């Protein structure tokens, strides 16, 4: 029988703790966290996953990522946090070992067989984590597939490194509001920007060095 997720021993950064408390207090079905690259979105998401597994809010985890190599990275990070994710799950084989808490798949993989993923989501209380969810807007078919596959998910946690806007096809499970120019902008539940990360010493400053010549 599969074990519960082990409590993470990795210390959380300030923004991660604030976002975690906000999430666990509100208990939202959908949550969008915007955090600058390198800030620790993966660690934050896996901590939420562990909390939801341990209190039985969910029974399974599905992580959706943009590229194949990220499947391995997520699985390795999850393993360090006591969560077993199968990065080799295939659409052609709907079964995965009971030793796993869930799977890691790509947006393209979901788009190629959304019904397969919908059935898996319907059968168990599932937390779906969308890594860099703005990629869900790379093709309209991807957004449609996300909606079909994960509309019945118990919880959905969306992550991105930058705010984004909807031009034609809004990305599922994201709230939008018009900005000053009238464009529909994504509305995050928690934002940790580059200036915040720079002040906390989480990221390095970006410096442009001038060697010669003139610029205007």
ABEGO torsion letter per residue (X at the ends): XBBBBBBBABBBBAAAAAAAAAAAAAGBABBBBBBBBGAGAAAAAAAAAAAAAAAGABABBBBBBABAAAAAAAAAAAAAAGBBBBAABBAABABBBAABAEBBBBAAAAAABAAAAAAAAAABBBBBBBBGAAAAAABAAAAAAAAAAAAABABBBBBBABBBBBAABBBBGBBBBBBAAGBBBBBBABBBBAAAAAAAGABBBBBBBBABEBBX
